[in-house]
Amino acid sequence: MGGLGSKERFQLNYIKTASVPCSVGHGVLRRRNSSNTLRFHPIHGENLQLVENGCVARRAESFCKGIAFSNRPVRVGEYVYLKFVELSVNWSGAVRFGFTSVDPSSLDGASLPKYVCPDLTNKPGFWAKALPERLVDHNAVLFYYFTADGDVHFGINNQEMGVFFSGVDSRERLWAVVDVYGNTMAVEFIDPNQSRLNNARVSSDSTTETSTLNRRISEVTSSPSTTTTPSRTTGRNAAFASAHSRPQSKYHPHSCFSPLPFHRVHGQNVRLSNDHLTAARDVGEFANGYVFTSRPLQCGERLVVQVQHNENSYVGALAFGLTSCDPSTLNVSELPCDSEQLLDRKEYWVVIKDIASSPRVGDELSFTVTHKGEVQFSCNGGSPSTVMYVDQTQQLWAFFDIYGNTQKLRSLGCMVDRVIPRQAELLPSRASPLRVSLPPSHSEMSMHGRLSSEASLSSSSDAALDNATNECVVCCEKPVDSVLYTCGHMCMCYDCAKQLYERPGGQCPICRSSIRDVIRTYRS
């Protein structure tokens, strides 16, 4: 057994014991006579009926009172398989599942509540969560298990979908708990040794298939350092495989990337891989998927990320931004669901929602902050375009909100752009993109100003370039004493800025961003 401990040897012996010859029925391998096979406990909700020797729990009526338990405790890393054998269109909601440290024999079936969530989960020793209804299909197979760290992982049809919830006390004996709720009318405990678990990737030659449990045995015995719960490298959990895997780029195959992992501080609904290069939003959630770079970006440095999974049930997509706030100082519970609300924080924040217009799986998104404060964006190695301007004199961490239909993101790393600026871009502009909460900078920043040629603005960009006295770019008389919200540019006097703001579709003359408000500033 190599380096396996006593606990791992015990679990491996259990797995081998479970791998006894099976009888064949209806084209599916089943083993109904083994004492180790999971069945439902005789204690259950009053609307449930147990059939097929306790392997199937069927709700007879209503939409609730369908709580059931496993007939024995489940071991750490042991997979629980549930097949959806009967569904209904008359109800909403779906099965709830989890674990409990309360022995079902100590409970009274007649006194069990209507729902496991929240009636039981509000009590000590119960952990469960509802499966999103869109994941429930007829004859689909749900599997889940818990780790020694107390994380509950799950998947559908043999495709790993990540951590479902956390906080389970793995030190206790834990029974599986299932609430046959809503449109889920009947579920069946599936034998872990059956050869097909609705895996879409199963080979057509069924005689060469290896069961999921036997694969786990071979992985344990082939490597002394492998635990009895190996990481899967297929399906939706592929990005969480080895911490030593090198990111592969399709659109930058000859580029030399310097790794830039995500910061350990992240949104409440995000899980990071061990190497912190992959971030995935929890299934069933659509927001609060914030991840930050582990260090500030350098000017001229190009950050490249790759979209690895989408969830088309949601609208909206990936948001990108920059902030002067050190992520290690953040209280993640204060991060809003809507990333635009970050602009109301006291630190310097800029953000663009749906930066790539709903990126597809495999898209590689590049972001660069130039020495002139331009934020350039490109997709799949295309020509970069300037999407906003920032105060590049500050330390700026990049951040993403893995939002809506974007579900998983991987950092491919950073590379340094070596671009010789065009002569026209060397001309300075006196507009200063200062954040409101800081006093104005006494050093003028070099930035490429794009001035409007509309009648309401200056008739010539030369007027702005000659603005050596910090004059308003519109009237060229009064000093600049206002800041535009939300882009942060200071380029107009308060009166001109208000007039432009009050006009329909008023835009910043520097970056063309919509003006949402004008704030008066005072210089000491």
PEGI-V18842 format. One record per backbone hydrogen bond with DSSP energy under -0.5 kcal/mol. NH is the residue of the N-H (numbers start at 1). CO is the residue of the C=O. Records with the same first field share a line. If there is no record, write none. Layout:
NH=CO / CO
This chain:
4=1
9=5
10=6
11=7
12=8
13=9
14=10
15=11
16=12
17=13
18=14
19=15 / 16
20=18
23=30
25=28
28=25
30=23
37=34
40=54
41=69
44=42
45=67
47=65
48=45
49=58
51=56
55=51 / 52
56=51
57=187
58=49 / 56
59=185
60=47 / 58
65=114
66=114
68=178
70=176
71=39
74=174
77=146
78=75
80=144
81=79
82=142
83=188
84=140
85=83 / 186
86=186
88=183
96=179
97=129
98=177
99=127
100=175
101=125
102=125
103=101
106=103
107=104
109=107
111=108
112=109
120=116
121=116
122=118
123=120
126=123
127=99
129=97
131=95
135=132
136=133
137=135
139=84
140=137
142=82 / 140
143=155
144=80
145=153
147=151
150=147
152=165
153=145 / 151
154=162
155=143
156=159
157=141
159=156
160=158
161=154
164=152
165=152
168=150
170=168
172=169
174=74
175=100
176=72
177=98
178=68
179=96
180=66 / 178
181=179
182=63
183=93
184=181
185=86 / 183
186=86
187=57
188=83
189=55
190=81 / 188
194=191
200=198
202=199
206=204
208=205
209=206
213=192
215=211
216=212
217=213
218=214
219=215
220=216
221=217
222=218
223=219 / 220
226=223
236=160
237=234
238=235
240=237
241=238
245=242
255=252
257=255
258=414
259=257
262=276
263=292
267=290
269=288
270=267
271=280
273=278
276=273
279=409
280=271
281=407
282=269
285=282
291=400
292=265
293=398
294=261
297=396
300=369
301=298
302=415
303=301 / 367
304=413
305=365
306=410
307=363
308=408
309=408
311=405
314=311
319=401
320=352
321=399
322=350
323=397
324=348
325=348
329=326
330=327
332=330
334=331
335=332
339=337
341=338
342=339
343=340
344=341
345=342
349=347
350=322
352=320
354=317
355=318
357=354
362=307
363=360
365=305 / 363
366=378
367=303
368=376
369=301
370=368 / 374
373=370
375=388
376=368 / 374
377=385
378=366
380=364
382=379
385=377
387=375 / 385
388=375
390=373
392=390
394=391
396=297
397=323
399=321
400=291
401=319
402=289 / 400
403=401
404=286
405=316
406=403
407=309 / 405
408=309
409=279
410=306
411=277
412=304 / 410
413=304
414=258
415=302
417=300 / 415
419=417
421=419
425=422
426=422 / 423
427=424
432=490
433=431
434=432
438=435
447=445
449=447
450=510
451=449
457=454
463=460
464=460
465=461
466=462
467=464
468=466
470=467
472=478
473=491
476=472
480=470
481=492
482=492
483=519
484=489
485=517
486=484
488=484
490=432
491=489
497=493
498=494
499=495
500=496
501=497
502=498
503=499 / 500
506=503
508=513
512=508
515=506
516=485 / 514
517=485
519=483
521=481
